[in-house]
Amino acid sequence: MKLLLTFGLLVTALTPILAQPEYARNSLTLMAVDFNGKHSNTLMAQFPSLQPPEKFYNNPLQKPVISMAGVQRPVNAELPEFLQYMPSDFIIKMLEEQKVAQQILATWFNRQADGSFNVEVLKQRGLYNANDNDFLAATASKRGETVLMDMGLKLVNQSYVLVYDYFDIMTMDEYYDSKNIDAKSRTSNGYKVKAKSYLFRLDFSEAVAADFFKNYWVGKGDKDLKIKMNAFDQATFKWIPIANQRVEAEVTQYNPDQLAGLKKQKSKEELVQHLLFDVMEKVTPQMESTNEAFRVKAMVSKTKPISAKIGKKEGLSFDQRYFIYENQQRKDGTLFKKRVAVVKSMKVADNRQVTTGQSEASEFYKIFGGKVDNMGMFMEQKNDAGLNLFLGYTLDGMAGYTGRMEYFISKMMGGMVPAGKSGKGLTSLLVYVEGAYDNKKYPDLKEKPFEFTRVSLGIGKDVYLMSAVFFEPYLGYGIEFTNWTVEDEKLNFETSYAEMGLRLGIHLAPSFQLMGSYKYNIIFKTQVKNESTGVTESYDYDEFFKDRIEPGISAGIRFMF
């Protein structure tokens, strides 16, 4: 009775804390089903070493790989392969047979060899999960730090299991065979794999928790320990299907006889470990996009710069995107969250310790939206792929229809920023590949128009002047091609050049901008090859194509993904 009363008081005490838009750390248990496919034994041998991302508590299983040898993978013949998923009931039955819920709860409640439970893990995780707001609220209460320890109980209801099913596993040699690739083109070794994953949550709601404490909880030396131990081991707990994910991955290395190949090759085990990790890295963003509980949330603690008390403990990475919201009320009294701004991280705090109420804050810079305050606004994780696509037209100079793909390499540069320092100079740093096509007549030379194709690659950086307005200085190297047929001779022109310029962008939405740019080209050299004679000679590009080396202006739209 005393235990049930304590549980009731605990839920009451935590209600105002749970109402805040704060992030509570989830736990994740990794499992794999092995249908004994080709090379599955190679992957399954390394699977037990796979760990969940750092933002999750780990509730490991004694036996994380479940053999399904002799069992047919459930399929729906009416659906194509990419829509095929095993039924939830099939996986839930497996979870029940493997007593996965019991193993997870045994971790949370620190089950001892004699079958008794205690709350040591619950206390530790409750303290570690707590943020500064929780700490201040707790110190203002009569129970003090005990409230933070008790907060671990709510985390039990955020216990997830991620079940992997790997299939179509093949070596690169097998892939080359399937595509009939000749021996000369077989440059790499490694593995390719497809995987489907299934996310489930253990139901440990208030009612389930009350039943657990009443019927299964035993302390050390309790007289009914054996009875409740047996009842717990035989119990059936509810699993809630959350989401399914499908990804493909490959991990390869150049063969040692290739120019880029390393003489000391990675072992098969190292390649497989990297492959398993790569699959997880692709699955995690999908889980976060479909499950709000996985998305980190935090109150805005400061505005100059915009700051929040989250960091490495919550899996925050450098130049990661967050939306800032404000709760508002409709006329009928219902609450809704309104997006105020979009920000990216520029300083990631290392908060991987129990809070004392004075945690260091991470800092962010705004890329879109209105005024941000710390009077109730909060931010929420909104992952982006770091990819941009620009479509437009270039006037003058190397004119033509233009497309550009960009990737924010800044997302990989967090390790270059010293602890506790802002990395603003490395934010929004990108690499790009640009291509263009132009069709133009030169009456003095020929009635038939010239077709120009160019491609360039380079580096740039988005610098935000104010909300939603940025400029991007950039520098790159490119090649332009065209040809000319005269008197039955075909001449191919190839011009290399450096490009430098400045782009100006205006956000119309978080992932959509209008962009214009000014570009200046420096011609390095031009070569013309006579296809009939095979002779290649230097050529003065501006002799006939003087307009191509002039500065150019482009305009278009950019989509961010």
Secondary structure as UniProt FT lines:
FT   HELIX           2..18
FT   STRAND          27..34
FT   TURN            38..39
FT   HELIX           40..46
FT   HELIX           47..49
FT   TURN            54..55
FT   STRAND          57..58
FT   STRAND          65..67
FT   TURN            69..70
FT   TURN            77..78
FT   HELIX           81..83
FT   HELIX           88..97
FT   TURN            98..99
FT   HELIX           100..108
FT   TURN            109..110
FT   TURN            113..114
FT   HELIX           120..129
FT   HELIX           132..139
FT   TURN            142..145
FT   HELIX           146..150
FT   HELIX           152..156
FT   TURN            157..158
FT   STRAND          159..171
FT   HELIX           172..178
FT   TURN            179..180
FT   HELIX           183..185
FT   STRAND          188..202
FT   HELIX           206..215
FT   TURN            220..221
FT   TURN            223..224
FT   HELIX           225..234
FT   STRAND          239..254
FT   TURN            256..257
FT   TURN            259..260
FT   HELIX           268..290
FT   HELIX           292..294
FT   STRAND          297..303
FT   TURN            304..305
FT   STRAND          306..308
FT   HELIX           312..314
FT   TURN            318..319
FT   STRAND          321..329
FT   TURN            331..332
FT   STRAND          335..347
FT   STRAND          362..369
FT   STRAND          378..381
FT   STRAND          387..395
FT   STRAND          400..408
FT   HELIX           409..412
FT   HELIX           414..416
FT   TURN            419..420
FT   HELIX           424..426
FT   TURN            427..428
FT   STRAND          429..442
FT   TURN            443..445
FT   STRAND          446..461
FT   STRAND          463..466
FT   TURN            467..468
FT   STRAND          469..486
FT   TURN            487..488
FT   STRAND          489..509
FT   TURN            510..511
FT   STRAND          512..530
FT   TURN            531..533
FT   STRAND          536..538
FT   HELIX           541..543
FT   HELIX           546..549
FT   STRAND          552..560
//
